[in-house]
Amino acid sequence: MKAIHASSKPYMEFNQKKKIKWDKLVPFLFISPWVFGFLAFTLGPLLFSLVISFFDWPVVGEAKFVGIANYKTMFTDDPLFWKSLWVTVKFAAFFVPLNIITALVLALLLNQNVKGHSFFRTFFYLPSVISGVALAMIWAWVFNGEYGILNYFLSLAGIQGPDWLNDMSWALVAMVIASLWGQGQMMLIFLAGLKGISKEMYEAASIDGANKVTQFFKITMPLLTPTILFNLITTIISAFQQLTLALLLTGGGPLNSTYFYAMYVYENAFKYFKMGYSSANAWFMFLIVLGLSLLVFKSSSAWVYYEGEVKKKK
Amino acid sequence: MKTKSRVHKTFIYALLILFSLLFLAPLFWMVTTSLKGPDELYQFPPKWIPSVFHFENFKNAWISQPFTQFLMNSVTVTVLATLGQVVSSSLVAYGFARFTFKGRDFLFVVLLATMMIPWEVTMIPLYMEFNFLGWINTLKPLIVPAWFGGPFFIFLLRQFIMGIPKELDEAARIDGANAFQIFYKIYLPLMKPPLILVTVFSFLSCWNDYLGPLVFLNDQSKYTLTLGLAQFKGMFGVDMEGIMAITFLICLPPLVLFFVAQRYIMEDVSKSGVKG
């Protein structure tokens, strides 16, 4: 008996040690797929992209280090760079606020305790599950100058609609309209934000004699600002990555009026095979998006209202 | 007072109906166009309901291109990538939610930050990487990365796991279960609602993806449905009813899936979105 005990003790100790090591390893085993994927498909490519942005890197032939020449060319010697940047900024300037307003208005309407609101919610969300390609196909036909339904509706109001996608001044507007169709996700997030506002707050306000309009501006809007911040940043990011619609609806035309920055990056890479230059373009866009998000985030202390902070002040 | 609220209600209904019509009109226009004959296709004012339903439009468009092959490719990519996404994301989410280890919070912030990276930045190196591996013009670039977890899905699942009381696994640990058994036997069954959500969203993003196939595939035999449709549109002599028929067919699986999983999408994702 004693002998067995003696021999099993060191074994136990060994086992314990092994167990502790094993325990330390377990969490890493769980997250290892992501760590590996992050290194191989995100961090690696990200750094490599930065490196090749300093090279003249054709698909065939030698890569040549050129320093900041790609960035210099971009700013000083490439009208398409400025053109595409301007198109994207214009698109974002319309799309970002309109997208948020549309989603917010729809969410507010759905939040009014109406009968059948789940049907309406489904209708508004439905377009967001559809592929960008399908969306482009449908809207190309809707926007058709001669036979499209949009111009048919306009003709009912006595308006002669333009040939949307082939008209320099309307093609970008058409893009904004088609993009707004897929706002469903944002609407759902607003809806959840609205549901999170407690009913007591409104009850207390109406006892104090506040009418609906005052309630909206003094309760609903302030409490919704964190949600607006979240949606604002996501929309800005998505506006700068818009490509599918441009490729399939207009191909960037007419006369580059819908030549988005993402399309510029894409074509430099896969049409003109300027890998280094295109990487420089992409990094510049990355910095813009980061800068804008940071700016919005910084500004948020001025307009975003967090309930927790007020409680602290009390 | 009562009439005022009635006017108010009517106004809200009117707006809801108006917006519904605006959102549904393009879909209806797609369906009705896909069923039209050549004589009614180009008519102004447009005809809302075709006088004869030309169901043969679907068959004609489908066989005019190797759409069956495209469908097989789309199904392969969607099924394998979604499976990978569910398996890997749930494992990683569990790792982040249930263990404390050095650098965990930092890594999680990094994970969230990767969602901000525009795909344009990594597109070229990824192309080169897949080219080096000999994966260009195969379905692998569209499937393999999904097996390493998606940041948004990991985030979603982690939030859910954090809400499960920890006492559960302590009890199981006393019974002698190891970490993987606890994950597999206790957590996985509990995670059904968010896992359904991940499945649906992964399905949608794979099925609807256009840029991935566009960059990584060359031969027509490798095309997915979205790529096939885009090419179909650019062809000479292809009529609108055929394009709309294929578009309708491509929209069908996402729409059906949406109706089946509606409950989960409407309630769960919106909640997690706000937390983000």
Interface residues (C-beta under 8 A of the other chain):
Chain A: K24 V26 P27 F28 L29 F30 I31 P33 W34 V35 F36 G37 F38 A40 F41 T42 G44 P45 L46 F48 S49 I52 L106 L109 L110 Q112 V114 H117 S118 F120 R121 T122 F123 F124 Y125 L126 P127 V129 I130 S131 G132 V133 A134 M137 I138 W139 A140 W141 V142 E146 Y147 I149 Y152 S155 W181 Q185 L188 I189 L191 A192 G193 G196 P226 T227 F230 I237 F240 Q241 L243 T244 L247 L248 A262 V265 Y266 A269 F270 M275 S278 S279 N281 A282 W283 M285 F286 V289 L290 S293
Chain B: K9 I12 Y13 L15 L16 F19 S20 F23 L24 A25 P26 L27 W29 M30 T33 L41 Y42 Q43 F44 P45 P46 S88 L91 V92 Y94 G95 F96 F99 T100 F101 R104 L107 V110 L111 T114 M116 I117 P118 W119 E120 V121 T122 M123 I124 P125 L126 Y127 M128 E129 P145 W147 F148 G149 I154 A179 F183 L204 W207 N208 D209 Y210 L211 L214 V215 T226 L229 A230 K233 M240 I243 M244 T247 I250 C251 P254 L255 L257 F258 Q262 I265 M266 V269 S270 K271 G273 V274 G276
